[in-house]
Amino acid sequence: MLLLFLFFEDLQAAGFEKVGKIEADFSDEDLDFLNEEIEEESIRVADPLSLWNRGIFHFNDKFYFWVLKPVADGYKTVVPSKIRIGVKNFFQNLLTPIRFVNCILQGKRHAAEAEFARFLCNTTVGVLGFGDPAKKYYPALQAPEEDLGQTLGVYGIGNGIYIIWPFLGPSTLRDSFGLIGDHFLDPLSYVNPIESSLAIRGFDTVNATSFRIGDYEAFKESAIKPYEAFRDAYIQMRKTKLEK
C-alpha cells in the first residue's frame, strides 16, 4: 500500500501530473506547480497525534536516506530497467484482487470489468503479469486504482485523524482501517512463513523505489515546512482519488 517513498507515484496517478516522472529530475517549475496546487485546494485534517507523527516522520526520513535509498540505488545500478519494469508489472498485477473488489463495492461495474479483463490479459499474454500488454494494446482497460480507504470514503466516512505509520508513511484513521481490510485481499498476506512474505514485500519496495529515487528529497527540499507539506499533499491526493 502507501509507503513514504512511493507517495509521489500516488500523487501523480491522482492527477498531479508534474510530481516527478520515472527516472526524471524535478524542475523548479514542477515544484512550484505542486505547491500551488496544494495551497489552492488545501484540506484541513485533525492532527492530535502531531507529536507521534513528527517522530515517525523523522524515523521514516532517516530510514529512507540511510537504508532504502542506498539499497535501491545499488539495485538500480546492477539490475537492467527492463527487468525492474517486469517485476513492477508483476506486483501490480498481483494486487488486482484489491482493486477489483473495491471497484465492486463502490458500484463501479465497468471499472471492475476492466480490472478483470486486464488481469486475464496480463496474466496470460503478459506471462504471469511480467508484461503489460493490456496497457499497450487495450488502453480502455486502465481503470483508476481503488482501495478500501477510498471505498469507505465513497460511503461517507471522513478521514478522521491524520496518522503516520513506521515504514508505511502518511495515512488517516479511515485509510488505516482500509489497509487492514485490503490486507486480506492481498495474495502476499497468505505467503508462509511470515518472514518470506516480508522478504517479498521488501523486494517489491526496493524495486519500486528504484524508479523514483530523487522524488522524495526534491519535494522535501522544496517545502518550507516538510511535515505540513507532506500531510497536506497526502490529504489532497486522497481527495482527488476519491473524486475519480
Secondary structure, DSSP 8 states (H G I E B T S, - for coil): ---GGGHHHHHHHTT-TTS--TT----HHHHHHHHHHHHHT----B-TTHHHHHHHHHHHHHHIIIIIHHHHHHHHHHS-HHHHHHHHHHHHHHTHHHHHHHHHHTT-HHHHHHHHHHHHHHHHTTTTTTS-HHHHH-GGG------HHHHHHHTT----BEEEETTTEEEEHHHHHHHHHHHTT-GGGG-SSHHHHHHHHHHHHHHHHTTSTTHHHHHHHH-SSHHHHHHHHHHHHHHHHHT-
